[in-house]
Amino acid sequence: MKAALVTGAAARGGAAIARELHRRGLTLLLHHSPRSAVQARALAGELNASRPASAATWCADFNEPVVRVPVWIVDAAVEVCVCNASVWEASTLADCDRATADWNVHVASHAAVLTALKASLRSIVTITDVHADRPARGHLWYTTTKAALQAMTMALAVDWSPQVRCNVVQPGTLPWPQGWSDRDRQASVLRGIPLGREGSFEELAATVGWLALDAHYVTGQILAVDGGRSRVLCD
């Protein structure tokens, strides 16, 4: 049975992706941060209740400058890696601490994971953001490092071919974070989506599943899952 590692798998899109790959028959390794341990254990319990011994958790703080991948994960012969772990914080060019943290989470940690798993990998799907190409105001280092992660994935599509397929999914407007209160902003964004609604985490997960498992002649591609929003002007 194939094994998949999903980073940032404890909640929201990461959890949906993990459930989709599990539904497709894969064994799941669920990376989570220390603050998401309870959610990750609950998700692993859910998956294991459905299929015994089919999910395990790995706690690692991607904010740290060096991330070491445990031997047991390397030995699991991971074939699919979904680089999903992310942090979304406001920043300006002068925010040096935020620059370091965003680089560690989005780029350096995923580079360490992929390097450790290279021998067994067959498919990488990286989750970035439509704003990696069309920056939004006020999140400079998030945008910059997501764009760097995207560029790294595109470079690996060349450097690691033909063994590993490497693709990117750019989510657009998905369910708003808990506690979001700017209803005017929300309404404005929805008016700018040609399909007229926000997407779901399940729709994101289905796209990741297709790229990871079914799109055997697709590599080096960037696919926006955004209801067409990237085709119109947006901030």
C-alpha positions in Angstrom: 0.0 0.0 0.0 1.4 3.4 -1.0 2.2 5.9 1.8 1.6 9.6 1.6 2.9 12.4 3.8 0.8 15.6 4.1 2.4 18.5 5.9 0.1 20.7 7.9 -2.5 17.9 7.9 -4.4 18.6 11.2 -7.1 20.9 9.9 -8.9 22.7 7.1 -7.4 21.9 3.7 -4.7 19.7 5.0 -7.2 17.4 6.8 -9.4 17.3 3.7 -6.4 16.3 1.5 -5.5 13.6 4.0 -9.0 12.2 4.0 -9.1 12.1 0.2 -5.8 10.3 -0.1 -6.9 7.9 2.6 -10.2 7.3 0.7 -8.1 6.5 -2.3 -6.3 3.7 -0.4 -3.1 5.3 0.8 -1.5 5.1 4.2 -1.3 8.6 5.7 1.6 10.2 7.6 0.1 13.3 9.1 2.5 16.1 9.9 1.3 18.7 12.4 2.8 21.5 14.5 2.9 21.3 18.3 -0.2 23.5 18.6 -2.2 21.2 16.4 -1.5 17.9 18.2 -5.0 17.3 19.5 -6.5 17.8 16.0 -3.9 15.6 14.4 -4.5 12.8 16.8 -8.3 13.0 16.3 -7.8 12.8 12.5 -5.5 9.8 12.8 -8.0 8.2 15.1 -10.8 8.8 12.5 -8.7 7.3 9.7 -7.6 4.3 11.7 -11.1 3.6 12.8 -12.0 3.4 9.1 -9.0 1.3 8.2 -6.7 0.0 11.0 -3.1 1.0 11.1 -3.5 3.3 8.1 -2.5 6.7 9.7 0.2 8.0 12.0 1.2 11.5 13.2 4.5 13.4 13.1 4.9 16.5 15.2 7.5 19.0 13.9 7.8 22.7 14.3 8.4 24.1 10.8 9.3 27.5 12.3 12.6 26.0 13.4 15.6 26.7 11.2 16.4 23.0 10.9 13.8 20.2 10.5 15.0 16.6 10.8 12.8 13.9 9.3 12.6 10.9 11.5 14.0 7.6 10.3 10.6 5.9 10.6 9.1 8.3 8.1 12.0 7.7 5.7 11.6 4.0 6.1 7.9 4.3 5.3 8.9 4.7 1.6 6.6 7.7 1.0 5.6 7.9 -2.6 3.3 11.0 -2.4 4.2 14.2 -0.6 1.7 17.1 -0.3 3.6 20.2 0.8 0.7 22.0 2.5 2.0 23.4 5.8 1.6 27.2 5.9 1.3 30.3 8.0 -0.6 33.4 7.0 0.6 36.5 8.8 0.6 40.1 7.8 4.0 41.6 7.0 6.0 44.4 5.4 9.4 44.4 3.8 11.0 45.5 7.0 9.6 42.6 9.1 12.8 40.5 9.4 11.5 38.1 11.9 8.4 37.4 9.8 10.6 36.9 6.7 12.6 34.3 8.6 9.6 32.5 9.9 7.8 32.4 6.6 10.9 31.2 4.8 11.4 28.4 7.4 7.7 27.2 7.2 7.1 27.5 3.5 10.5 26.8 1.9 13.3 25.5 4.1 11.2 22.9 6.0 9.7 21.5 2.8 13.1 21.4 1.2 14.3 19.3 4.1 11.4 16.9 3.9 11.6 16.4 0.2 15.4 15.8 0.4 14.9 13.2 3.0 12.2 11.4 1.0 13.7 11.7 -2.5 14.6 8.0 -2.9 11.0 6.8 -2.6 9.0 9.8 -3.9 7.0 9.5 -7.1 4.6 12.5 -6.9 4.8 15.9 -5.1 1.9 18.3 -5.0 2.6 21.7 -3.5 -0.1 24.0 -2.1 0.6 27.6 -2.7 -1.9 30.5 -3.3 -3.3 32.4 -6.2 -1.6 35.4 -4.6 1.8 33.9 -5.3 1.3 35.3 -8.8 -1.1 38.2 -8.0 0.1 39.6 -4.6 -2.4 40.9 -2.1 -1.6 43.9 0.0 -0.1 43.5 3.5 1.3 40.0 3.4 4.7 40.6 1.6 6.7 37.7 3.1 3.8 35.2 2.9 3.5 36.0 -0.8 7.3 36.0 -1.4 7.9 32.7 0.3 4.9 31.0 -1.3 6.2 32.1 -4.7 9.6 30.7 -3.8 8.0 27.4 -2.8 6.2 27.3 -6.1 9.4 28.1 -8.0 11.2 25.3 -6.1 8.5 22.8 -7.1 8.8 23.8 -10.8 12.5 23.4 -10.7 12.2 20.0 -9.1 9.8 19.0 -11.9 12.9 19.3 -14.2 15.6 18.2 -11.9 13.9 15.1 -10.5 12.2 13.9 -13.6 11.4 11.3 -14.7 11.2 9.7 -11.3 9.1 12.3 -9.6 6.2 14.3 -10.9 5.9 17.8 -9.3 2.9 20.0 -9.5 1.4 23.0 -7.8 -2.2 23.7 -6.7 -3.1 27.4 -6.1 -6.2 27.7 -3.9 -8.3 30.7 -4.3 -11.2 31.6 -1.9 -11.9 28.7 0.4 -13.9 28.7 3.7 -13.0 31.8 5.7 -11.0 31.4 8.8 -12.9 31.0 12.1 -13.5 34.4 13.6 -13.3 36.3 10.3 -15.3 39.5 10.7 -14.8 41.6 7.6 -18.1 40.9 5.9 -17.7 43.7 3.4 -14.4 42.3 2.3 -15.9 38.9 2.0 -18.8 40.1 -0.1 -16.4 42.0 -2.4 -14.3 38.9 -2.9 -17.3 36.7 -3.7 -18.5 39.3 -6.3 -15.2 38.9 -8.1 -15.4 35.1 -8.5 -16.9 34.1 -11.9 -18.4 30.9 -10.5 -20.1 33.0 -7.8 -19.1 31.2 -4.7 -16.2 30.1 -2.5 -14.7 26.7 -3.0 -14.7 23.9 -0.5 -11.8 22.0 1.0 -13.2 18.8 -0.5 -12.8 20.4 -4.0 -9.2 21.3 -3.2 -8.6 17.8 -2.0 -10.1 16.2 -5.1 -7.8 18.2 -7.3 -4.8 17.2 -5.2 -5.8 13.6 -5.4 -6.1 13.7 -9.2 -2.7 15.4 -9.6 -1.0 13.1 -7.1 -2.4 9.8 -8.3 -4.1 10.0 -11.7 -2.4 12.6 -13.8 0.5 10.4 -14.9 1.6 12.6 -17.8 1.3 15.9 -15.9 4.3 17.5 -14.3 5.6 21.0 -13.9 2.1 22.5 -13.9 0.3 25.1 -11.7 -3.4 24.6 -11.4 -5.6 27.3 -9.8 -8.6 26.1 -7.9 -10.3 29.4 -7.5 -13.6 29.5 -9.3 -12.0 31.6 -12.1 -11.0 34.5 -9.8 -7.5 34.6 -11.2 -8.9 35.4 -14.6 -10.2 38.7 -13.4 -8.5 41.6 -11.6 -8.3 41.0 -7.9 -6.2 42.4 -5.0 
